[in-house]
């Protein structure tokens, strides 16, 4: 029971971290594309 609660808390935290990480990746990709357009 304790392991399940810990795993659940871990997954909820990991989901939040994953969503923020995905947003950061999207911002990085957009910045790279804009940089290529500007310097290219």
ZIPEJO-V461212 format. One record per residue. N is the residue number from 0. SS is DSSP state (a for helix, b for strand, c for the rest). PHI is phi in whole degrees, 0 to 359 (none if undefined). D_FIRST is the distance of its C-alpha to the first C-alpha in Angstrom with 2 decimals. Layout:
n=N ss=SS phi=PHI d_first=D_FIRST
n=N ss=SS phi=PHI d_first=D_FIRST
//
This chain:
n=0 ss=c phi=none d_first=0.00
n=1 ss=a phi=295 d_first=3.79
n=2 ss=a phi=297 d_first=5.46
n=3 ss=a phi=296 d_first=5.21
n=4 ss=a phi=297 d_first=6.43
n=5 ss=a phi=296 d_first=8.78
n=6 ss=a phi=297 d_first=9.93
n=7 ss=a phi=297 d_first=10.67
n=8 ss=a phi=297 d_first=12.58
n=9 ss=a phi=296 d_first=14.26
n=10 ss=a phi=293 d_first=15.42
n=11 ss=a phi=295 d_first=16.78
n=12 ss=a phi=295 d_first=18.63
n=13 ss=a phi=294 d_first=19.80
n=14 ss=a phi=297 d_first=21.15
n=15 ss=a phi=298 d_first=23.11
n=16 ss=a phi=296 d_first=24.41
n=17 ss=a phi=295 d_first=25.35
n=18 ss=a phi=296 d_first=27.29
n=19 ss=a phi=294 d_first=29.21
n=20 ss=a phi=295 d_first=29.90
n=21 ss=a phi=297 d_first=31.26
n=22 ss=a phi=297 d_first=33.48
n=23 ss=a phi=296 d_first=34.77
n=24 ss=a phi=298 d_first=35.60
n=25 ss=a phi=297 d_first=37.46
n=26 ss=a phi=298 d_first=39.41
n=27 ss=a phi=297 d_first=40.29
n=28 ss=a phi=297 d_first=41.52
n=29 ss=a phi=298 d_first=43.59
n=30 ss=a phi=297 d_first=45.05
n=31 ss=a phi=295 d_first=46.00
n=32 ss=a phi=297 d_first=47.65
n=33 ss=a phi=297 d_first=49.58
n=34 ss=a phi=299 d_first=50.63
n=35 ss=a phi=295 d_first=51.94
n=36 ss=a phi=295 d_first=53.84
n=37 ss=a phi=291 d_first=55.34
n=38 ss=a phi=278 d_first=56.28
n=39 ss=c phi=273 d_first=57.03
//
